Amino acid sequence: MNGSIVVLFTLAALEVTFGAVIHETPDRPNIIARSQWGAKASKIAIKNLRVDPPPYVIIHHSATDSCTTQAICQARTRSFQNYHMNEKGWADIGYNFVVGEDGNVYEGRGWSKHGAHTTPYNSKSIGICIIGNFVDHEPHAAAINATKKLIAYGVSIGKIQENYTLLGHRQTASTTCPGNKLYDLIQTWPNWSANV
């Protein structure tokens, strides 16, 4: 106990003396692993990002019904994977992560993996899809908080560049994604840029 107090006082003194800043890792969001949501195996091994850590984060919406329970969000994530693999012919789900209005993050391709969500940014970005259609309304606070927490956590563990640029999908392609209300919202988030 006394040793712990001495260490704390020593660290505090060092911070005051040398101006050191002690950063804490942000809380890890609740990430539901692929095995937990019932992901199929990729058709082929997914290659790594060309630029890692990536300098871009791209926000999408699924343009589908939303979900507020883990069971339904898992089912939606499985349906995205099936659509991407069976209809689009992709090797796996296209997004790096999917976020539900239940406040959970669902692992897609995951960190450091080349996505299939935003040409030509797939090799240098993390693609995050929020489940729902956000043309006329914003996502629930739980989804917004989980997305922000995921980005902050990615920066803190070196999986996203500290000076990353945040973009909405529509800034990179002819699409309305991520919906008008979500697009308006992300323009207020850190690191959003009007310049692509």
C-alpha positions as CSV (number, residue, x, y, z in Angstrom):
1,M,0.0,0.0,0.0
2,N,2.7,2.5,1.0
3,G,4.7,1.5,-2.1
4,S,1.7,2.4,-4.3
5,I,1.3,5.8,-2.7
6,V,5.0,6.5,-3.2
7,V,4.7,5.6,-6.9
8,L,1.7,7.8,-7.3
9,F,3.3,10.8,-5.7
10,T,6.5,10.2,-7.7
11,L,4.5,10.1,-11.0
12,A,2.6,13.3,-10.0
13,A,5.9,15.0,-9.2
14,L,7.4,14.0,-12.5
15,E,4.3,15.4,-14.3
16,V,4.6,18.7,-12.5
17,T,8.4,18.9,-12.8
18,F,8.8,17.9,-16.4
19,G,5.3,18.7,-17.8
20,A,4.8,15.1,-18.8
21,V,1.3,14.2,-19.9
22,I,0.1,10.8,-18.9
23,H,-2.5,9.6,-21.4
24,E,-5.0,7.0,-20.5
25,T,-6.3,4.5,-23.1
26,P,-10.0,5.3,-23.8
27,D,-12.4,2.6,-22.7
28,R,-12.6,-0.3,-25.2
29,P,-16.0,-0.3,-26.8
30,N,-18.0,-3.5,-26.5
31,I,-16.8,-5.3,-29.7
32,I,-18.7,-8.4,-30.6
33,A,-16.2,-10.8,-32.3
34,R,-17.0,-12.5,-35.6
35,S,-17.4,-15.8,-33.9
36,Q,-20.0,-14.3,-31.5
37,W,-22.2,-12.9,-34.2
38,G,-22.0,-16.0,-36.4
39,A,-19.8,-14.8,-39.2
40,K,-18.9,-17.1,-42.1
41,A,-15.3,-17.6,-42.9
42,S,-13.9,-15.3,-45.6
43,K,-13.8,-16.8,-49.1
44,I,-10.1,-15.9,-49.2
45,A,-7.6,-14.4,-46.8
46,I,-8.2,-10.7,-46.5
47,K,-5.1,-8.7,-47.3
48,N,-3.8,-6.1,-44.9
49,L,-4.2,-2.4,-45.4
50,R,-1.7,-0.8,-47.7
51,V,-1.4,2.2,-45.3
52,D,-1.4,1.0,-41.7
53,P,-2.4,2.7,-39.5
54,P,-4.9,4.2,-41.9
55,P,-5.3,8.0,-42.3
56,Y,-9.1,7.8,-43.0
57,V,-12.3,6.8,-41.2
58,I,-15.3,6.5,-43.5
59,I,-18.8,6.5,-42.0
60,H,-21.7,4.6,-43.7
61,H,-25.3,3.7,-42.9
62,S,-26.8,0.4,-43.9
63,A,-30.0,2.0,-45.4
64,T,-32.0,-0.8,-43.8
65,D,-34.1,-1.2,-40.7
66,S,-32.2,-0.4,-37.5
67,C,-31.8,-2.7,-34.5
68,T,-31.8,-2.1,-30.8
69,T,-31.1,-5.6,-29.5
70,Q,-28.0,-7.7,-29.8
71,A,-29.8,-10.6,-31.3
72,I,-31.4,-8.5,-34.1
73,C,-28.1,-6.5,-34.7
74,Q,-26.3,-9.8,-35.1
75,A,-28.9,-11.0,-37.6
76,R,-28.6,-7.8,-39.6
77,T,-24.7,-8.1,-39.6
78,R,-25.0,-11.7,-40.9
79,S,-27.4,-10.5,-43.6
80,F,-24.9,-7.8,-44.7
81,Q,-22.2,-10.4,-44.9
82,N,-24.4,-12.7,-46.9
83,Y,-25.4,-9.9,-49.3
84,H,-21.8,-8.8,-49.8
85,M,-20.5,-12.4,-50.3
86,N,-23.4,-13.9,-52.3
87,E,-24.8,-10.9,-54.3
88,K,-21.7,-8.7,-54.6
89,G,-19.2,-11.6,-54.9
90,W,-16.9,-10.1,-52.3
91,A,-14.6,-12.2,-50.2
92,D,-16.3,-11.1,-46.9
93,I,-18.5,-8.4,-45.3
94,G,-17.2,-5.1,-46.7
95,Y,-17.0,-3.0,-43.5
96,N,-14.3,-3.1,-40.9
97,F,-16.9,-2.6,-38.2
98,V,-20.7,-2.4,-37.9
99,V,-22.4,-0.5,-35.1
100,G,-25.9,-1.2,-33.8
101,E,-28.3,1.1,-32.0
102,D,-28.0,-1.4,-29.2
103,G,-24.6,0.3,-28.5
104,N,-22.5,-2.7,-29.6
105,V,-19.8,-2.8,-32.2
106,Y,-19.7,-5.9,-34.5
107,E,-16.4,-6.9,-35.9
108,G,-16.4,-7.0,-39.7
109,R,-13.0,-7.3,-41.3
110,G,-11.5,-5.8,-38.2
111,W,-8.4,-3.6,-37.7
112,S,-5.6,-3.5,-40.2
113,K,-7.7,-5.2,-43.0
114,H,-8.3,-4.0,-46.5
115,G,-12.1,-3.2,-46.8
116,A,-14.6,-3.3,-49.6
117,H,-16.7,-0.3,-48.7
118,T,-15.3,2.9,-50.3
119,T,-13.3,2.8,-53.5
120,P,-10.5,4.1,-53.7
121,Y,-10.1,4.3,-49.9
122,N,-10.4,0.6,-49.1
123,S,-6.6,0.2,-48.7
124,K,-6.1,3.2,-46.4
125,S,-9.3,3.5,-44.2
126,I,-11.4,2.0,-41.5
127,G,-15.0,1.7,-42.8
128,I,-17.7,1.9,-40.1
129,C,-21.3,1.2,-40.9
130,I,-24.1,2.2,-38.5
131,I,-27.1,-0.1,-38.9
132,G,-30.2,1.9,-39.9
133,N,-31.4,4.4,-42.4
134,F,-30.5,7.9,-41.4
135,V,-32.0,10.1,-44.1
136,D,-34.6,11.6,-41.8
137,H,-33.3,11.0,-38.3
138,E,-30.0,10.6,-36.4
139,P,-28.9,7.2,-34.9
140,H,-29.7,6.6,-31.2
141,A,-27.2,8.0,-28.8
142,A,-26.0,4.5,-28.0
143,A,-24.8,4.0,-31.6
144,I,-23.3,7.5,-31.8
145,N,-21.4,6.9,-28.6
146,A,-20.2,3.5,-29.6
147,T,-18.9,4.8,-33.0
148,K,-17.0,7.7,-31.3
149,K,-15.6,5.3,-28.7
150,L,-14.5,2.9,-31.4
151,I,-12.6,5.6,-33.3
152,A,-11.0,7.0,-30.1
153,Y,-10.0,3.5,-29.1
154,G,-8.5,2.8,-32.6
155,V,-6.4,5.9,-32.3
156,S,-5.2,5.0,-28.8
157,I,-4.1,1.5,-29.8
158,G,-2.4,2.7,-33.0
159,K,-4.9,1.2,-35.4
160,I,-6.0,4.7,-36.8
161,Q,-3.6,7.6,-37.3
162,E,-3.9,10.2,-34.6
163,N,-4.5,12.9,-37.3
164,Y,-7.0,10.9,-39.2
165,T,-9.6,12.4,-41.5
166,L,-13.2,11.6,-41.0
167,L,-15.4,11.4,-44.1
168,G,-19.0,10.4,-45.0
169,H,-19.3,7.8,-47.8
170,R,-21.0,10.4,-50.0
171,Q,-17.8,12.5,-50.1
172,T,-16.0,9.7,-51.9
173,A,-18.7,8.3,-54.3
174,S,-22.0,9.2,-56.0
175,T,-24.3,8.1,-53.1
176,T,-26.5,9.5,-50.4
177,C,-24.8,7.4,-47.8
178,P,-24.6,7.8,-44.8
179,G,-28.0,9.6,-45.0
180,N,-28.6,13.3,-44.6
181,K,-29.1,13.4,-40.8
182,L,-26.1,11.2,-40.0
183,Y,-24.0,13.2,-42.5
184,D,-25.0,16.5,-40.9
185,L,-24.1,15.0,-37.5
186,I,-20.6,13.7,-38.4
187,Q,-19.7,17.1,-39.6
188,T,-19.7,18.1,-35.9
189,W,-17.3,15.3,-34.9
190,P,-13.5,15.7,-34.4
191,N,-11.4,15.4,-37.6
192,W,-14.3,15.6,-40.1
193,S,-13.1,17.4,-43.2
194,A,-14.9,18.9,-46.2
195,N,-11.8,18.3,-48.3
196,V,-11.4,14.9,-49.8
